Structure formats: structure tokens, C-alpha cells
Amino acid sequence: MSEKIVHVMLPSFEKMDHAVPSVRYIAEKANKIGATQIRIQFVPLHATTLANLPLFMTLFKRQMDSDIRSFQHLYGDLNIIIAEAPRPLTKASDWEAVLDEYIVESRDIGLNYAMWIALGNDPLSEIILQTSIASLSHSNLRLIRVPVGYNLQTPQEYFRPDLPLSEQVEELRLLGGHQIREPLLEVLKAPAVCETLLVIRELHDMHSIQERETGFTPNQILKFINSNRISQGKKQELSSSALTNNKGPLIKHKLVKTEKTKHILSPLGIYISGLLRKNEYQGE
């Protein structure tokens, strides 16, 4: 019977206080899904980091041994394997290529129970963006951030300095996450649905904040769609019944919400329409 393996990658740039709490958090998740092994790989992103990592990894292994003894109820029977050496030095801008390479390698030993990327308190934007893009083709990617330190500017309802760091972990949304993947695919597979979303986005951008919050009527949306079609040289106009059908998936997947017969673009709708929008929809 093959091992059920969870892989953990730790991009290493500056502070690494989050390393042990990240693994503790992931171990709890791994046990819940029936994994039997966690493999941990450090990836240096700077020459100084590469030079110091071996010494830190020696300390990290001792810390992990102590953590496993202290939190046996979380680790259970998981076999924790730490790579003997860090991967070769890479640039943050090359992270997506490194990630793809590691995923291919990991499949040979059992990438069947997810790969987690663990970041500290000040994550690099390149790592977040490139991991998110990679998640579109690798749906088992997970990205977490550990809020190391006591940030007094945290909203009061989320500020819990009394909790262990492993209980303050934030799971970041990725493009490939089911919250985004499913509505994105739903829009992409139906050009008319995409057209409707982009027109609602266009109306959203053209109007004031107050008008955005109250929403747009079906007649406004229909008029704008047909105006765009005419300007693009299309002869077939959209009917009101067809518009109703096209709005259905947008409302179902919470890209658009309806209040008093008006349609309001949700934050998720803004996000996905921004990904899909072309220059001609921005009037450029």
C-alpha cells in the first residue's frame, strides 16, 4: 500500500519563526484527511539565506522533535521527514517554475494528499501571486500565513495573542481554490454568462459608490449589453429572457447578489471579472 503523503514547502527569505507552528497546523489537517507522512522542504530565496539555512535546519529538527513530543495528540502516527538539505538557491520571481518542478518530482513519491506552502508574517507578494496562478493547474495546493508577533493593528475581533501560533494560521485564497475555481469555470464555459458579468462590472466601474451599492436593474444591464453588441458589429440582440438565464449562474455562485430586483457585484464578482476583463471592456 502506497504512502499517503502531504508535502510542505517553506520559502526561506528572512525570519523563520513560523516554521514549526506551520508544520503543527498542517499535521492536524493531515491527520484528519488520513495522511501517513509529511515531507518538509526548505527553499532558499537569497544567497545569505542559503548560507544560513543548514544551521537553522539543525535547530528546526530539534524543535520538531520537541514539538512532536509536546503535541503527540496532533501529530499522531504521522511520519515527519525533513529534507537533508535545502533546494538550490532560487529567486522569488522564479517561484512558479520551482513549484512546478517540485510538484513533478513529488508525484513520483506520492503527491496525493496536497502540498502546502507556508509563509511568515511578511510574505513576498511574488510567492503569493505565483502560487495562486499555479493552483489553477494544481488544485491540491494550499497556501498559509502564520501571523508571527503581536500586531496591535489587527482588527479587535481577530486579535487573540493568547492563542498558540498554530491556531492563528490564515489560509490564503488561491485562484485554484474551490471558492474561485468553480465560479470561474462556470463563467468561462458560457460566453454569454461571461458577457453579462463583464457588463455588470463595466456598470460598476462607471458609477458612484452609492450607485454601486444599490445595484443595477435588468434593463440597465440589457441596454448596455446590446449597446456593446451594436458597437462590435453584432446583429443579434440579447432578449430579456436570455439575460435572466445568463444571470442565473452569476447569482448561484455569488458573483452577483440581488436586492429589490437590482443586481450588485459582489467582492468575488469584482475579483473574477477583473481576471477576465479585456482592454476593450475598459474602454482602452
N, C-alpha and C positions, 0 to 999 in steps of 0.2 A: 504493500500500500504506500503510495507516494506521500511525502510530507505536505502539509498544508501550511504554506509559508507566507508570512507578511514581511515585506521589505520596508526598511526605514532609511531615508537619505537625510543627512544632516549637512546642508550647505554651510561651510565654515568660513566666516569673514572676520568677525570681531569677537564679541562676547559669546560664550557657550554655556551660560548658566541654565539655559533651557533644555540642555541635552537629556539629563536624567528625568526631569518631570515629563518631557515629551514621550520618552520610552514607557514610563509608567502609565501614562494616559493611553497610549497605543496598545500596551499589553492588556489593559482591561477590555478594550474593544476587541482585540484579537481573540481573547478567551471566549467572549460572547458569541463570536461567529465560528468557533470551533477550530481555530488555527492551532498548530502544534509547534511552530517555530517562528522566531523573529530574527531577521538578519539586518544588521546595522552597518551602514557605510558612511564614512565621513568624506566630504568633497571640499577640498581647499579652494578658495576663490582669490587668494592673494599669496604672493611669494613668502611673506612673513608668516602667514597662516600655515603654509606648507611646512616651514621650518619648525614651528612650534607644535604642530598637531601630534607628532609621535609622543611627546612628553605628556600632552593633555590626554591622549588616548590611554596611556598607562594609568593616569589618575581616574579617568572615566570608567575603566574596567573595575577598579577598586570600588568606586562609588556605586556601580551597578551591582556588584556582589553584595554590598551592604544594603542597597535598596531592595533587592530580591529577598534578603533575609527579613527585612523590616515589613515588607508588604507582600508576604507569601500568598495572602488571600487574593491579591490582584494578579500576580504572575502565574499562580497555579503550577501546572506542569509544563509551561512554555519553555522551550529551549532557546536561550538568548545567545546568538552568535554575533560577535563583533569582528569586523574585518581586521585582519592583522595590520594592514597599512592603509592610509588614505589613498583615494584615487589620485591620478596625476593632476597637477595644477590646472585649473580651468578659469576662464573669465566668466563673470556673471552674465555677460552678453551672449555667451555660448551655452548657456544653461540648457536650452531646449535640445540641442544636439547631444549633450552629455546625458540628459534624461532619456532620450530615445535609445542611445547606445546601451545604457544600463538596463532599460526595460527588455531589450532584446537578449542581453546576457542573462538576465534574471529568469526569463522564461525557461531556460534550459534547466534551472534548478527548482522551478516551481513558483512562478509568479501567478498564483491562482487565488490569492486571498488579499489582494490590494497592496498598493505601495503608498507610503506616507512620506510627505516632505515636511520636515519640522523646522520652523523658523523661530527666531528670538523676538525680542521686543521691538527691534528696529529692522524689520525685514527689508531686503532690497526689492525695489519695485520691478526690476528685470526678472527676478526669480518668480514673483507672483504672476506677472503677465505671461511669461513663457510656460510656466506650469499650467496656467489656465488654458492656453492655446493647446498644449499637448494633451490636456484632458479630453478634448474633442475627439481624439483618435484613441485615447487610452482611458476608458471610462472608470477604471479601478484606481485612479489617482486620488489622493486626499492631501489637502494642504492645511496645516495647523500653525497657529502662532501662540507662543506662550508669553503672557504679559509679565516678564521678569521685572521686579521692582515695584514700588508703591507709587503709582501715578495718581496724584491728588486731583488731577483734572478729569479723571474718569467720571462719567455720569453717576450720580449717587446710588441709583438703583443697581448698578453693576459693580460698585466698588466694594469688594469683600477681601480686605487684606488678611482676614483671619483664616481664609481657606488655603489649603496646600496649592502650590502652583499647578499641579496636575488636574486640579478641579477648576482652574480658571482658564483652561485652554480654549481658544477660539478656533472653530473650524471655518476656514475661509471658503466662500463660494467660488466654484470654478465653472468655466463655460461648459465643461462636460458633466457637471453635476445634474442630477435628475430634475432639480428645480428649474434649470435653464435649458438643458438638453432637450427635454420633451416639448416644451412650448416652441423652442427654436426650430426643431424638426417639423413640428406641426405647421409652422408658418412657411418654412422653406418648401414643403411639398405641395403647397397650394398657392400659385402666383396671385390669385385674386385675394386671398387672405392676407398675403404679404402687402399687396397694393393697398388694402384697407388700413392695415396697421401703419404703413408709411404716411398715408394721407392724414390719419389722426395725429401722427407725430408732427407733420407739417403744420397742421392747425394749432397744435400745442405750442410750437415754437413761434408762431406768428402772433399769438395773443398774449394778453397781460396775465400776470399770476392769478388774479381774481377770476378771469375768464377760464383759465386752465382748470381751476379748482371746481368751477360749476359745470364744466364739460361742454360737449358739442352735440347738437341734435343730429339725428339721422339725415335730415335734409341738408344740413351744412356739409356733412361728410360726403353724401351722394353728389351734391353740386360740385364739390372740389374734385372728386374722382373723375367725373365726366368732363370737367374743365381741363384737367390734366390729359385725359384721353384725346380730347379735341386738339390740344396743343401738340400732342405727339403724333397726330395724323391718323388716329384710330377711329374707325367709323362706328363701331358698336358701343353704345352707351350702356351703363350698368343700370339695372332696374332696382327698385326699392326692395323687392322680394329677394333678389340676388344679394343685395347688401346685407339684409338680415341674415342670410345663410353664411356670408363671409365673416360677419361679426361673431357668429357663434363660437368658433374655436378661440377667438381672442378673449371672449368673456369666460369661457370654460377654463382656460389656462391662466386666468387672472392677469392678462396683459392690459386689459381694459375693464373697468368697472362701470356699472350703470346705476345712475341715480336720477330718479324723476325723468325718465326717458332720455336723459343725456348721457353721453359716454365720456369717461375721464381716463386718461392714460395713467396707468399705474407705474410705480418705480421700475418694476420688472419690464413693463412695456417700453419705457424710456430706454432701458438698458439694451434690450434686444433690437428695438428699432434703430438704435444708434449703430449697432453692429451691421445691420442690413442696409442702412441708408446709403444711397449713392449720391454723388455730387449733384446730379441733376435734380434730386429731390430737395437739395439745399439751395437751389437757385444759383449755383455757381457755374 
